[in-house]
Amino acid sequence: MITKTKHLKIIGRVIFMIFPILAAFFLGTGAHAGEGILLNTINEFKNEKWIIKRPQIAFLKHYSDEQKKYLSYAYEKYQDKNFIYMLKAENGTIDPLRQSECYENGKREDSWGFCQIHRGYHPQIVNDSRFFTGWKWQMDECYRLWTSGTVFYGWERFKKDWQYQKKIKSHFKFY
């Protein structure tokens, strides 16, 4: 007696054996009969050019070429749309040199860059000479903090305020 599992395995093997012959016939590989079809089909498959699409981001609002470059780099490298939303929520202008606009007791907050890294909490990052001269280095440090559990207040607002979330999301489309 053949069980359902064995039956499916047999059907799968038959399809696997017949597929190259059918593919050769319908795709017109020029193969003839027997093993030639199988070998020719395998060679056609090996020579096939595969197109691998990079993840892409579309900008639905106005962004400068520089801003697009920064965000495209981040999305292509990390493929994390929440990271892109966080960057927009934290920085607003996607400027690696931006200082926070927040004031406390008349003093401007000492937070900087793409994800507003606070100099007091992360002096090893903000005081590094690469922070203000190497935007890719800064972006990578932002992502490292992002994935290690650092709290970003723009992201916290994004998660809690659905209207703000809708506004931020309206800037991008991801592919």
C-alpha positions in Angstrom: 0.0 0.0 0.0 1.3 3.4 -0.9 0.8 6.1 1.7 0.0 9.7 0.8 3.5 10.8 1.7 5.1 8.2 -0.6 2.6 9.0 -3.3 3.6 12.7 -3.2 7.3 11.8 -3.2 6.8 9.7 -6.4 4.9 12.5 -8.1 7.7 14.9 -7.1 10.4 12.7 -8.6 8.5 12.2 -11.8 8.0 16.0 -12.2 11.7 16.5 -11.4 12.7 14.1 -14.1 10.2 15.4 -16.7 10.6 19.1 -16.1 14.0 19.5 -17.9 12.5 17.7 -20.9 9.4 19.9 -21.0 11.5 23.0 -20.3 13.8 22.2 -23.2 10.8 21.6 -25.5 8.9 24.7 -24.6 11.9 27.0 -24.3 13.5 25.8 -27.6 17.0 25.1 -26.3 17.8 23.2 -29.5 18.3 19.9 -27.6 17.2 16.7 -29.2 16.1 13.5 -27.4 17.2 11.7 -24.2 20.1 12.9 -22.0 21.0 15.7 -24.4 17.8 17.6 -23.4 18.7 17.2 -19.7 22.3 18.3 -20.2 21.4 21.2 -22.5 18.7 22.4 -20.1 21.2 22.3 -17.2 23.7 24.3 -19.3 21.1 26.8 -20.3 20.2 27.2 -16.6 23.9 27.7 -15.6 24.3 30.4 -18.3 21.2 32.3 -17.3 21.8 35.8 -16.0 20.0 36.4 -12.7 19.0 39.9 -11.8 19.2 40.6 -8.1 17.3 43.7 -7.1 18.7 45.9 -4.4 16.3 47.1 -1.9 15.1 50.5 -2.9 13.4 53.5 -1.3 11.2 56.0 -3.1 10.9 59.5 -1.8 7.3 60.8 -1.8 8.1 64.2 -0.5 10.9 66.6 -1.5 14.4 65.5 -0.5 17.7 66.9 -1.7 20.1 64.6 -3.6 22.3 64.6 -0.4 19.4 63.5 1.8 18.4 60.8 -0.8 22.0 59.6 -0.8 22.1 59.2 3.0 18.7 57.4 3.3 19.3 55.2 0.2 22.7 54.1 1.7 21.0 53.2 5.0 18.1 51.3 3.4 20.3 49.4 0.9 22.8 48.4 3.6 20.4 47.6 6.5 17.1 46.9 4.7 15.3 48.2 7.8 12.5 50.6 7.1 11.9 51.2 10.8 15.5 52.5 10.9 14.6 55.0 8.1 11.5 56.1 10.0 13.5 56.6 13.2 16.1 58.7 11.3 13.3 60.9 10.0 11.7 61.1 13.4 14.9 61.9 15.2 16.6 64.3 12.8 13.8 65.7 10.5 16.2 67.1 8.0 18.5 64.1 7.5 21.5 66.2 8.2 24.7 64.6 9.6 25.8 67.9 11.1 22.5 68.9 12.7 22.4 69.8 16.4 19.2 69.3 18.4 16.7 72.1 18.4 15.6 71.2 22.0 16.4 73.6 24.9 16.3 72.9 28.6 16.8 75.7 31.1 17.9 77.9 28.2 20.6 75.6 27.1 20.6 73.8 23.7 20.7 70.0 24.0 24.1 68.5 23.0 22.7 65.9 20.6 24.0 65.6 17.1 23.8 64.0 13.7 21.5 61.7 11.9 20.0 60.1 15.0 20.7 62.9 17.4 23.4 61.1 19.5 23.8 62.9 22.8 27.4 63.8 23.6 26.9 63.2 27.3 25.7 59.6 26.9 27.9 58.6 23.9 31.1 60.8 24.0 33.1 58.0 22.4 31.0 58.4 19.3 30.3 62.2 19.1 33.9 63.1 20.0 35.4 60.7 17.4 36.8 62.8 14.6 34.9 60.6 12.1 31.6 61.7 13.5 31.5 65.0 11.6 33.7 64.1 8.7 32.4 60.6 7.7 28.7 60.4 7.2 28.8 56.7 6.5 30.7 56.1 9.7 28.1 58.1 11.6 25.2 56.3 9.9 26.8 52.9 10.8 27.2 54.1 14.5 23.5 55.1 14.5 22.5 51.7 13.3 24.7 50.0 15.8 23.0 52.0 18.6 19.6 51.3 17.0 20.1 47.5 17.1 21.7 47.5 20.5 18.6 48.9 22.3 19.4 52.6 22.6 16.2 54.6 23.1 15.5 57.2 20.5 12.8 59.7 21.5 11.7 60.4 17.9 11.1 56.7 17.5 9.2 56.5 20.8 6.9 59.3 19.6 6.6 57.5 16.3 5.4 54.3 18.0 2.9 56.2 20.3 1.4 58.9 18.1 -0.4 57.3 15.1 -0.8 60.7 13.4 2.9 61.4 13.6 3.6 57.8 12.4 1.3 58.4 9.4 3.1 61.7 8.6 6.5 60.1 8.7 5.4 57.0 6.7 4.0 59.3 4.0 7.5 60.3 3.0 8.7 56.9 1.8 7.8 53.8 -0.1 10.0 50.8 0.1 10.6 48.1 -2.5 
